Structures are given as C-alpha cells and as structure tokens.
Amino acid sequence: MAKIKAPNKDYTGLSAGVSFVKGEGKTDDKWLIEWFKNKGYKVDDSAEREAEQKAKEEAERLAKEQAEKEAKEKEEQSNEQGQTEQSDSEGHEATEKQESKGKKTSKQSKKQAKK
C-alpha cells in the first residue's frame, strides 16, 4: 500500500477517491499512485515495491522448484525406461544363448546318431 502525502500537511478530506487525514492517504491503485505523483504529491510506495519484489522472488523460486521436480521426474522415467530396455536386452541375449545351445545339442545328437 502506497502512502500519499498531500502538499498541504493539514489536509483532511477525499481526493481522487483517496481519504486523507492530516495530509496523508493510502492507496493500492497504481493508476492513482501515478496520478498523485504527477500532481506533485509525495508518494512512498517502497512497501509496495518491496512486496512486488518478494512476490517476484517467490514466483521465481517456485518456478525453479517446479523445473527441478520435472527434470527429476524425467530422469527417473528415463532410468526406468533404460532398466526395462536393459532387461529386455538381457532377456533377448539369454534367449539367443538358449537357442544356440539347443542347436549345438541338436548337432551333437545327430553326430552321435550317425556313429
């Protein structure tokens, strides 16, 4: 909330929809803040700027956390997929070895049968 200080320190009343007491008023309306600045009123909007900065920092922190979470999930999915592919590959290799052994056994059986 910005503090507006009227040129007349004793002013009490309503100006541009903002209530003033002893020359001070408050508003959150950015358009009014700029209007008062242009009319020569002193405006202390440091609290508002601090709040905006904190909100910006919080949004950046949350975005960073979300990006890290998504990257971690993607990495986990990739690892799971790699393990599945490795298992499939190992299973395929085992099947090839068994088939190869089966062929050797079959050839050996045929040789012995000929003898």
C-alpha positions as CSV (number, residue, x, y, z in Angstrom):
1,M,0.0,0.0,0.0
2,A,1.5,3.3,-1.0
3,K,1.4,6.3,1.3
4,I,0.4,9.6,-0.4
5,K,1.4,12.9,1.2
6,A,-0.6,15.9,0.2
7,P,1.2,19.2,-0.4
8,N,-0.9,20.6,2.4
9,K,0.1,18.8,5.6
10,D,-3.2,19.7,7.3
11,Y,-5.5,18.5,4.5
12,T,-8.2,16.1,5.7
13,G,-10.7,15.0,3.1
14,L,-11.2,13.0,-0.1
15,S,-9.1,13.5,-3.2
16,A,-9.4,11.3,-6.3
17,G,-11.2,8.7,-4.2
18,V,-8.5,8.5,-1.5
19,S,-9.2,9.6,2.0
20,F,-6.6,11.9,3.6
21,V,-6.2,12.7,7.2
22,K,-3.7,15.4,8.3
23,G,-2.2,15.3,4.8
24,E,-1.7,11.5,4.5
25,G,-3.7,9.0,2.4
26,K,-3.1,5.4,1.3
27,T,-4.0,3.5,-1.9
28,D,-3.0,0.4,-3.8
29,D,-4.3,1.7,-7.1
30,K,-1.3,2.0,-9.4
31,W,-3.1,4.5,-11.7
32,L,-3.9,6.8,-8.8
33,I,-0.4,6.5,-7.4
34,E,1.0,7.8,-10.8
35,W,-1.8,10.5,-10.9
36,F,-0.8,11.8,-7.4
37,K,2.9,11.8,-8.4
38,N,2.1,13.8,-11.5
39,K,0.1,16.3,-9.4
40,G,3.0,16.9,-7.0
41,Y,2.1,14.7,-4.1
42,K,4.9,12.8,-2.4
43,V,4.4,9.1,-2.8
44,D,6.1,6.5,-0.7
45,D,5.5,3.2,-2.5
46,S,8.6,1.5,-1.2
47,A,6.4,-1.0,0.8
48,E,4.6,-1.8,-2.4
49,R,7.8,-2.2,-4.4
50,E,9.2,-4.5,-1.7
51,A,6.0,-6.6,-1.8
52,E,6.3,-6.8,-5.6
53,Q,9.9,-7.8,-5.3
54,K,9.1,-10.5,-2.8
55,A,6.3,-11.8,-4.9
56,K,8.6,-11.9,-8.0
57,E,11.3,-13.8,-6.0
58,E,8.7,-16.2,-4.7
59,A,7.4,-16.8,-8.2
60,E,11.0,-17.4,-9.5
61,R,11.7,-19.8,-6.6
62,L,8.5,-21.8,-7.3
63,A,9.3,-21.9,-11.0
64,K,12.8,-23.2,-10.2
65,E,11.4,-25.9,-7.8
66,Q,8.9,-26.9,-10.5
67,A,11.6,-27.2,-13.2
68,E,13.8,-29.2,-10.9
69,K,10.9,-31.5,-10.0
70,E,10.1,-32.0,-13.6
71,A,13.7,-32.7,-14.5
72,K,14.0,-35.3,-11.7
73,E,10.8,-37.0,-12.8
74,K,12.0,-37.1,-16.4
75,E,15.3,-38.5,-15.2
76,E,13.5,-41.2,-13.2
77,Q,11.3,-42.1,-16.2
78,S,14.4,-42.3,-18.3
79,N,16.2,-44.5,-15.8
80,E,13.1,-46.8,-15.6
81,Q,12.9,-47.0,-19.3
82,G,16.6,-47.8,-19.5
83,Q,16.2,-50.6,-17.0
84,T,13.3,-52.0,-18.9
85,E,15.3,-51.9,-22.1
86,Q,18.2,-53.5,-20.4
87,S,16.0,-56.3,-19.0
88,D,14.5,-56.8,-22.5
89,S,18.0,-56.9,-24.0
90,E,19.3,-59.3,-21.3
91,G,16.2,-61.5,-21.9
92,H,16.9,-61.4,-25.7
93,E,20.5,-62.4,-25.1
94,A,19.5,-65.3,-22.9
95,T,17.0,-66.5,-25.4
96,E,19.7,-66.4,-28.2
97,K,22.1,-68.3,-25.9
98,Q,19.5,-70.9,-25.2
99,E,18.7,-71.2,-29.0
100,S,22.4,-71.5,-29.7
101,K,22.8,-74.2,-27.1
102,G,19.8,-76.0,-28.5
103,K,21.3,-76.0,-32.0
104,K,24.6,-77.4,-30.7
105,T,22.9,-80.1,-28.7
106,S,20.8,-81.0,-31.8
107,K,24.0,-81.2,-34.0
108,Q,25.8,-83.3,-31.3
109,S,22.8,-85.6,-31.2
110,K,22.8,-86.0,-34.9
111,K,26.5,-86.8,-34.9
112,Q,26.1,-89.4,-32.3
113,A,23.2,-91.0,-34.1
114,K,25.3,-91.3,-37.3
115,K,28.0,-93.2,-35.3
